[in-house]
Amino acid sequence: MKSCIFCYPELDSSQQVIMENKNCLFLQKEQKILKGSGLIVPKNHKETVFDLNQEEWEDTHDLMLEVKNWLDEEFSPDGYNIGYNCLETGGQHIFHAHMHIIPRFQDEPYAGRGIRHWLKQESNRRIKR
C-alpha cells in the first residue's frame, strides 16, 4: 500500500495530521464548506471499519473524544455527523478505513439532515426488491 494516502499522509500535501495516538491519526484537509471536518484513520492499512481490531477500535474511540473536545473549542459546532462509508456501493472511495467527523452548524442550508436522510427519500428506493 505504498500509494495509500492514509498509510502515508505525506503523499497528499493538502492534508495534515492534527493529532494521533498509538494506532490512529486525525487528518484534515482545508475545508471551504464545513470547517473542521476530518478523518480518523488507523495507522495500519485496514480496508474497512469491519477489519479493525479491538485495540484500533479503542484508540479510534479515544481519539474521537479528543477530536470532539478540540473541535468544540476551535469551531463551536451545534452538532456532528460521524460515520464510515464501506466499499464502493457504500460510498467509500479510498479503500483504507476512515471515520468521517463532520461538525455541523445551525446556519447551514442542510442543517438537520443527518446520515439517515437518504433512508427516507422515496427517490432513493431500490428498483429491484
DOKOL-641477 format. One line per field, with one value per residue: residue in one letter; x, y, z of N, C-alpha, C, O, CB in turn. Coordinates in Angstrom, 3 decimals, decimal comma. Glycine has a CB too. Example, Ala and Ser with C-alpha at 12.3 -4.5 7.8 and 13.67 -1.06 7.14 Angstrom:
# DOKOL-641477
r	[a_s];
n_east	[13,190_12,850];
n_north	[-5,690_-2,250];
n_up	[7,800_7,080];
ca_east	[12,300_13,670];
ca_north	[-4,500_-1,060];
ca_up	[7,800_7,140];
c_east	[13,200_12,900];
c_north	[-3,300_0,030];
c_up	[7,800_7,870];
o_east	[14,236_13,409];
o_north	[-3,319_1,138];
o_up	[8,465_8,039];
cb_east	[11,308_14,084];
cb_north	[-4,473_-0,598];
cb_up	[9,046_5,725];
# end
This chain:
# DOKOL-641477
r	[m_k_s_c_i_f_c_y_p_e_l_d_s_s_q_q_v_i_m_e_n_k_n_c_l_f_l_q_k_e_q_k_i_l_k_g_s_g_l_i_v_p_k_n_h_k_e_t_v_f_d_l_n_q_e_e_w_e_d_t_h_d_l_m_l_e_v_k_n_w_l_d_e_e_f_s_p_d_g_y_n_i_g_y_n_c_l_e_t_g_g_q_h_i_f_h_a_h_m_h_i_i_p_r_f_q_d_e_p_y_a_g_r_g_i_r_h_w_l_k_q_e_s_n_r_r_i_k_r];
n_east	[0,822_1,904_1,080_-1,045_-2,805_-3,565_-2,081_0,361_0,411_1,886_2,017_-0,055_-0,059_-1,956_-3,239_-3,126_-1,711_-3,433_-3,745_-2,766_-2,698_-1,525_-2,459_-3,937_-4,680_-5,704_-6,764_-6,815_-7,973_-7,841_-10,934_-13,511_-16,211_-17,523_-16,057_-13,509_-14,001_-12,886_-10,888_-10,611_-8,207_-6,948_-3,553_-2,375_-2,920_-6,198_-8,922_-11,745_-13,994_-14,879_-12,679_-11,091_-9,161_-9,587_-7,973_-7,482_-10,112_-10,573_-8,620_-9,515_-11,947_-10,989_-9,445_-11,440_-12,947_-11,039_-10,712_-13,304_-13,432_-11,441_-12,506_-14,870_-13,792_-12,379_-14,227_-16,868_-19,260_-22,745_-23,679_-22,947_-21,945_-21,010_-19,300_-18,790_-18,056_-18,472_-17,001_-17,455_-20,189_-21,258_-20,220_-17,506_-14,402_-11,688_-9,860_-9,124_-9,868_-11,788_-13,003_-15,385_-15,560_-17,689_-18,299_-21,327_-23,507_-25,998_-26,698_-26,344_-27,406_-28,329_-28,746_-29,721_-30,287_-29,453_-27,344_-29,187_-30,882_-31,123_-32,304_-34,933_-35,913_-38,034_-37,155_-34,834_-35,420_-34,898_-34,777_-35,117_-36,520];
n_north	[-1,196_1,254_3,526_4,544_7,184_7,420_5,608_6,727_9,739_11,941_11,826_13,260_16,475_18,314_17,516_17,271_15,934_16,264_15,364_12,443_9,017_5,915_4,017_5,411_8,185_11,625_13,298_16,213_18,157_21,352_22,777_24,240_24,288_22,882_23,724_22,344_19,663_16,271_13,221_10,138_7,712_4,360_3,607_1,331_-0,357_-0,979_-2,186_-1,691_-0,484_-2,776_-4,355_-3,529_-4,107_-4,881_-3,151_-1,068_-0,149_0,822_2,844_4,449_5,326_6,727_8,742_9,996_11,246_13,081_14,631_15,677_17,343_19,196_20,242_21,375_23,468_24,939_25,493_25,500_23,872_23,115_20,585_17,200_14,986_11,679_9,021_6,035_5,123_2,226_0,161_0,330_0,693_1,610_4,119_4,456_5,681_5,746_3,053_2,474_2,173_4,786_7,145_9,565_12,753_15,247_18,453_20,212_22,967_25,299_27,274_26,224_25,404_22,744_21,907_19,737_17,586_14,501_11,548_9,624_10,675_9,938_7,478_7,964_9,010_8,809_8,895_7,468_4,835_1,371_-0,198_-2,930_-5,331];
n_up	[0,000_-0,766_-2,055_-0,705_0,626_3,247_4,678_4,205_4,873_4,049_1,309_0,255_0,011_0,722_2,983_6,563_9,571_12,462_15,076_16,989_18,164_19,552_17,597_15,663_13,433_13,221_10,524_8,483_5,731_4,186_4,552_2,750_2,883_5,182_7,860_9,894_9,496_9,318_9,330_11,026_10,958_10,909_11,655_10,602_7,547_6,852_5,162_5,514_8,097_9,308_9,522_11,613_14,569_18,119_19,684_17,863_17,559_20,151_20,313_18,237_19,315_21,612_20,374_18,895_20,922_21,885_19,565_19,301_21,601_20,905_18,482_19,492_21,012_19,046_16,918_17,799_17,088_16,376_16,251_15,156_12,486_12,239_10,828_8,785_5,425_3,545_1,254_-2,353_-3,223_-0,892_-0,780_-0,310_-1,293_-1,011_-0,202_2,509_5,771_7,209_9,459_9,220_10,622_11,095_11,791_12,462_11,746_12,812_10,950_8,425_5,083_4,844_7,424_10,020_8,420_8,744_8,761_8,135_6,304_3,529_3,741_3,968_1,645_-1,027_-3,640_-3,546_-3,484_-4,021_-7,209_-7,765_-5,613];
ca_east	[0,000_2,830_0,447_-2,218_-2,602_-3,819_-0,897_1,454_-0,262_2,758_1,810_-1,045_0,414_-3,082_-3,769_-2,164_-2,022_-3,764_-3,395_-2,647_-2,372_-0,718_-2,948_-4,791_-4,396_-6,800_-6,299_-7,690_-7,632_-8,538_-12,325_-14,154_-17,648_-17,782_-14,777_-13,235_-14,210_-11,664_-10,971_-9,775_-7,784_-5,963_-2,213_-2,184_-3,893_-7,376_-9,774_-12,997_-14,175_-15,099_-11,370_-10,362_-9,073_-10,086_-7,118_-7,748_-11,426_-10,411_-7,877_-10,423_-12,865_-10,258_-9,083_-12,688_-13,288_-10,067_-11,043_-14,526_-13,075_-10,699_-13,437_-15,752_-13,045_-11,960_-15,282_-18,166_-20,367_-24,044_-23,924_-21,929_-22,180_-19,847_-19,615_-17,931_-18,576_-17,800_-16,992_-17,837_-21,620_-21,495_-19,664_-16,081_-13,598_-10,322_-10,085_-8,459_-10,936_-11,686_-14,191_-15,635_-16,068_-18,144_-19,042_-22,483_-23,858_-27,410_-26,938_-26,112_-28,623_-28,791_-28,743_-30,805_-30,330_-28,417_-26,902_-30,349_-31,708_-31,394_-33,167_-36,324_-36,228_-38,666_-36,335_-33,703_-35,937_-34,285_-35,620_-35,425_-36,721];
ca_north	[0,000_2,390_4,709_4,896_8,491_7,333_4,933_7,680_11,035_12,911_11,748_14,280_17,687_19,145_17,043_17,303_15,205_17,221_14,669_10,999_8,175_4,753_3,288_6,199_9,582_12,505_14,041_17,241_18,984_22,629_22,666_25,513_24,161_22,620_23,879_21,436_18,271_15,488_11,766_9,300_6,537_3,514_3,707_0,131_-0,399_-1,825_-1,739_-1,119_-0,460_-4,146_-5,001_-3,011_-4,979_-4,270_-2,028_0,030_0,393_1,596_4,065_5,291_5,938_7,708_9,884_10,681_12,127_14,183_15,466_16,409_18,432_20,195_20,906_22,222_24,683_25,687_25,843_25,559_23,387_22,865_19,148_16,423_13,724_10,803_7,759_5,344_4,575_0,941_-0,380_1,297_0,979_2,364_5,460_4,510_5,953_5,380_1,778_2,409_2,566_6,156_7,669_10,985_13,567_16,455_19,386_20,781_24,288_25,624_28,165_25,534_25,124_21,376_21,584_18,839_16,383_13,613_10,460_8,796_11,440_9,220_6,326_8,430_9,638_7,911_8,892_6,562_3,468_0,414_-0,619_-4,341_-5,587];
ca_up	[0,000_-0,779_-2,641_0,093_1,268_4,680_5,227_4,039_4,718_3,380_-0,142_-0,099_0,694_1,157_4,265_7,651_10,787_13,518_16,319_16,819_19,302_19,155_16,417_14,766_13,094_12,807_9,360_7,916_4,583_4,333_4,133_2,444_3,104_6,598_8,555_10,993_9,111_9,184_9,296_11,878_10,195_11,581_11,064_9,781_6,462_7,001_4,069_6,008_9,543_9,760_9,664_12,766_15,739_19,350_20,086_16,921_17,934_21,385_20,001_17,443_20,277_22,421_19,532_18,556_22,033_21,859_18,407_19,632_22,514_20,136_17,563_20,304_21,365_17,850_15,976_18,500_16,255_17,001_16,155_14,435_11,782_12,377_10,185_7,833_4,182_3,341_-0,098_-3,390_-3,203_0,330_-0,922_0,010_-2,485_-0,654_0,456_3,813_6,699_7,724_10,119_8,976_11,721_10,397_12,637_11,787_12,257_12,615_9,819_7,145_4,319_5,057_8,853_10,427_7,576_9,250_7,883_7,767_5,365_2,286_4,029_3,975_0,368_-1,995_-4,851_-3,351_-3,383_-4,941_-8,335_-7,512_-4,187];
c_east	[0,866_2,233_-0,774_-1,961_-2,961_-2,707_0,297_0,869_0,569_2,634_0,798_-0,705_-0,728_-3,685_-2,679_-2,666_-2,237_-3,423_-3,361_-2,490_-1,646_-1,157_-3,681_-4,259_-5,705_-6,231_-7,327_-7,077_-8,327_-9,931_-12,905_-15,640_-17,955_-16,446_-14,678_-13,392_-12,876_-11,950_-10,098_-9,485_-6,855_-4,611_-1,890_-3,277_-4,968_-8,385_-11,063_-13,010_-14,354_-13,790_-10,575_-10,310_-9,509_-9,274_-7,316_-9,099_-11,296_-9,667_-8,684_-11,368_-12,167_-9,913_-10,329_-13,075_-12,323_-10,388_-12,290_-14,220_-12,356_-11,631_-14,409_-15,064_-12,755_-13,128_-16,672_-19,335_-21,629_-24,408_-22,809_-22,590_-20,879_-20,195_-18,562_-18,718_-17,795_-18,065_-17,623_-19,315_-22,011_-20,879_-18,187_-15,297_-12,120_-10,453_-9,093_-9,516_-10,717_-13,033_-14,281_-16,141_-16,389_-18,905_-20,168_-22,934_-25,296_-27,672_-26,621_-27,433_-29,185_-28,733_-29,941_-30,960_-29,163_-28,092_-28,048_-31,213_-32,087_-32,217_-34,639_-36,770_-36,795_-37,821_-35,136_-34,162_-35,264_-35,275_-36,063_-35,561_-36,416];
c_north	[1,260_3,643_5,164_6,188_8,497_6,542_5,884_9,067_12,084_12,865_12,775_15,548_18,583_18,669_17,136_16,472_16,246_16,634_13,177_10,326_6,951_4,157_4,120_7,609_10,324_13,416_15,086_17,791_20,307_22,489_24,056_25,472_23,970_22,585_22,913_19,970_17,546_14,000_11,157_8,029_5,678_3,669_2,489_0,067_-1,445_-1,313_-1,085_-1,144_-1,867_-4,897_-4,520_-4,040_-4,204_-3,043_-0,823_0,674_1,296_2,904_5,005_6,033_7,035_8,951_10,676_11,657_13,315_15,168_16,298_17,582_19,559_20,963_21,811_23,539_25,558_26,251_25,997_25,095_23,155_21,382_18,490_15,351_12,941_9,498_7,254_5,052_3,294_0,396_0,613_1,664_1,776_3,750_5,578_4,681_5,676_4,146_1,538_2,948_3,995_6,620_9,160_11,630_14,920_17,336_20,020_22,049_24,646_26,464_27,528_25,349_23,721_20,961_20,702_17,605_15,502_12,507_9,544_9,467_10,619_7,966_6,688_9,008_8,611_7,802_7,949_5,103_2,581_0,009_-2,069_-4,528_-6,997];
c_up	[0,000_-1,384_-1,849_0,861_2,748_5,373_5,232_3,801_3,992_1,857_-0,633_0,677_1,166_2,483_5,322_8,827_11,881_14,878_16,044_18,168_18,763_17,818_15,379_14,554_12,901_11,741_8,952_6,649_4,818_3,745_3,893_2,757_4,582_7,346_9,727_10,648_8,959_9,271_10,381_11,100_11,053_10,884_10,203_8,742_6,749_5,989_4,552_7,534_10,100_10,003_10,879_13,888_16,985_19,761_19,158_17,210_19,148_21,121_19,120_18,372_21,078_21,608_19,136_19,669_22,130_20,742_18,709_20,564_21,782_19,195_18,316_20,649_20,147_17,038_16,597_17,625_17,079_16,989_15,368_13,584_11,900_11,687_9,233_6,563_3,933_1,954_-1,080_-3,345_-1,966_0,316_-0,576_-1,279_-2,257_0,228_1,589_4,765_7,189_8,241_9,816_10,261_11,111_11,376_11,827_12,511_11,896_11,373_8,463_6,400_4,571_6,523_9,174_9,557_7,983_8,273_7,471_6,699_4,129_2,496_3,881_2,632_-0,615_-3,263_-4,742_-3,216_-4,433_-6,013_-8,131_-6,018_-3,825];
o_east	[0,565_2,809_-1,473_-1,018_-2,691_-2,423_1,131_0,828_0,022_3,102_0,794_-1,029_-0,496_-4,547_-1,485_-3,868_-1,332_-2,875_-3,852_-2,193_-1,195_-0,310_-4,020_-3,505_-6,700_-5,328_-8,535_-5,858_-9,299_-10,089_-12,794_-16,269_-18,598_-15,800_-15,647_-12,965_-11,878_-13,105_-8,980_-10,401_-6,066_-4,546_-1,205_-4,430_-4,681_-8,675_-11,438_-12,146_-14,010_-13,793_-9,495_-11,281_-9,769_-9,839_-7,317_-9,236_-11,840_-10,044_-8,558_-11,566_-12,690_-10,067_-10,276_-13,490_-12,747_-10,345_-12,327_-14,700_-12,632_-11,561_-14,739_-15,682_-12,875_-13,037_-17,563_-20,298_-21,584_-25,358_-21,847_-23,669_-19,792_-21,260_-17,587_-19,914_-16,574_-19,210_-18,239_-19,654_-22,984_-20,998_-17,655_-15,488_-11,383_-11,086_-8,349_-10,005_-9,599_-14,057_-13,363_-17,047_-15,499_-20,030_-19,993_-22,764_-25,759_-28,755_-26,629_-28,473_-30,400_-28,678_-31,037_-31,686_-28,020_-28,509_-27,891_-32,186_-33,251_-32,777_-35,485_-37,911_-36,111_-37,773_-34,490_-33,362_-35,083_-36,472_-37,237_-34,802_-36,535];
o_north	[2,223_4,722_6,083_6,277_9,479_6,787_5,854_9,533_13,009_13,780_13,123_15,670_19,518_19,343_17,087_16,328_17,020_17,325_12,703_10,968_6,961_3,824_3,605_8,148_9,740_14,210_14,876_17,883_20,376_22,127_24,939_26,522_24,832_21,542_22,696_19,108_18,125_13,574_11,611_7,350_6,206_3,843_2,609_0,397_-2,636_-0,117_-0,026_-1,748_-2,119_-5,961_-5,046_-4,756_-3,003_-2,017_0,318_1,894_2,399_3,951_6,224_7,239_8,142_10,075_11,903_12,781_14,432_16,382_17,491_18,693_20,736_22,190_22,896_24,602_26,781_27,365_26,572_25,840_23,019_20,977_19,142_14,862_13,477_8,929_7,936_4,767_3,277_0,201_1,601_2,845_2,531_4,487_6,688_3,935_5,403_4,194_0,557_4,063_4,373_6,507_9,922_11,107_15,647_17,012_20,330_22,185_24,332_26,380_28,223_25,157_23,531_19,768_20,908_16,679_15,748_12,528_8,756_8,870_10,610_7,432_5,814_9,454_7,659_6,744_7,661_4,234_2,985_-0,113_-2,397_-3,947_-7,376];
o_up	[0,706_-1,250_-2,279_1,647_3,439_6,545_6,137_2,662_3,391_1,180_-1,814_1,858_1,932_3,047_5,025_9,047_12,193_15,737_15,020_19,176_17,617_16,989_14,314_15,365_12,472_12,006_9,058_6,501_5,570_2,579_4,743_2,885_5,182_7,444_10,455_11,417_8,531_9,284_10,620_10,638_11,836_9,667_9,188_9,021_6,870_5,963_4,049_8,170_11,255_10,623_11,151_14,135_16,909_20,140_19,620_17,122_19,174_21,647_19,235_18,228_21,208_22,086_19,049_19,384_22,425_20,940_18,406_20,338_22,014_19,116_17,838_20,585_20,216_16,522_15,971_17,437_18,301_17,658_14,965_13,920_11,688_11,928_8,917_6,623_4,095_1,547_-0,681_-3,425_-1,990_1,294_-0,549_-2,240_-3,204_1,283_1,616_4,583_7,541_7,567_10,120_10,910_10,669_11,755_10,649_13,722_10,800_10,794_7,447_7,031_4,516_6,822_8,653_9,917_7,598_7,115_6,538_6,237_3,728_1,539_3,692_2,509_-0,988_-3,890_-5,749_-2,869_-5,582_-5,752_-8,303_-5,242_-2,659];
cb_east	[-0,935_4,069_0,047_-2,581_-3,417_-5,191_-0,565_2,390_-0,639_4,199_1,350_-2,514_1,324_-4,159_-4,299_-1,895_-0,881_-5,255_-4,407_-1,462_-3,657_-0,790_-3,842_-6,203_-3,516_-7,404_-6,012_-7,940_-8,060_-7,756_-13,157_-13,941_-18,213_-18,564_-14,601_-14,116_-15,010_-10,660_-10,559_-10,468_-7,076_-6,417_-1,156_-2,180_-3,196_-7,955_-10,104_-14,218_-15,373_-15,936_-10,559_-11,007_-7,626_-10,074_-5,636_-7,706_-12,428_-9,661_-6,563_-11,227_-13,434_-8,979_-8,329_-13,826_-13,283_-8,640_-11,265_-15,557_-12,197_-9,569_-14,217_-16,172_-11,736_-11,129_-15,340_-18,430_-19,968_-25,127_-25,287_-20,927_-22,609_-19,454_-20,875_-17,367_-18,445_-18,248_-17,739_-17,502_-22,418_-20,969_-20,427_-15,624_-13,785_-9,543_-9,999_-7,065_-11,000_-11,174_-14,150_-16,659_-15,027_-19,038_-18,103_-23,635_-22,895_-27,931_-26,120_-25,427_-28,345_-27,968_-28,769_-32,083_-30,266_-28,836_-25,825_-31,202_-30,973_-30,106_-32,899_-36,505_-34,977_-40,084_-35,851_-32,906_-37,482_-33,782_-34,858_-34,325_-38,119];
cb_north	[-0,002_2,026_4,425_3,754_9,539_6,681_3,657_7,262_11,564_12,665_10,352_13,795_18,476_19,156_15,582_18,749_14,182_17,610_15,000_10,651_7,775_3,685_2,217_6,267_9,684_13,331_13,091_18,377_18,320_23,788_21,906_25,876_22,994_21,274_25,324_21,758_18,191_15,887_11,234_8,989_6,959_2,019_3,862_-1,155_-0,698_-1,800_-2,901_-1,890_0,407_-4,893_-4,768_-1,719_-5,533_-5,288_-2,457_-0,480_-0,744_0,768_3,723_4,439_4,873_7,084_9,411_9,656_11,342_13,639_14,591_15,469_17,907_19,523_19,866_21,489_24,312_24,795_24,814_26,983_22,093_23,666_18,863_15,780_13,949_10,572_7,884_4,036_5,599_-0,070_-1,727_0,746_-0,317_1,607_6,391_3,232_7,390_6,570_0,655_3,253_1,593_7,119_7,406_11,184_13,684_16,096_20,479_19,753_25,347_26,346_29,415_24,157_25,295_20,422_22,875_19,581_16,740_13,020_9,644_8,503_12,706_8,861_5,798_9,472_10,310_8,404_10,298_6,977_3,448_-0,822_-0,465_-5,290_-5,265];
cb_up	[1,207_-1,529_-4,075_1,068_0,558_4,947_4,412_2,864_6,061_3,776_-0,530_0,213_-0,227_0,082_4,149_8,090_11,167_13,459_17,464_15,907_20,116_20,230_16,857_15,317_11,815_14,022_8,193_8,927_3,204_3,642_5,190_0,983_2,293_6,789_9,046_12,121_7,805_10,252_7,922_13,260_8,875_11,583_12,163_10,648_5,125_8,482_3,176_5,441_9,913_8,744_8,422_13,267_15,911_20,473_20,087_15,464_18,222_22,441_19,319_16,418_21,227_22,986_18,272_18,316_23,344_21,685_17,139_20,281_23,651_19,332_16,749_21,594_22,048_16,962_14,915_18,979_15,543_16,295_15,499_15,420_10,253_13,890_9,468_8,443_2,973_4,388_-0,141_-4,754_-3,260_1,493_-0,073_0,771_-2,923_0,082_-0,552_3,868_7,902_6,633_11,662_7,820_12,924_9,168_13,217_11,719_11,709_13,816_9,986_7,376_2,846_4,228_9,718_10,431_6,037_10,566_8,570_9,006_4,936_1,612_5,443_5,052_-0,222_-2,342_-5,148_-2,108_-3,561_-4,188_-9,689_-8,097_-3,782];
# end
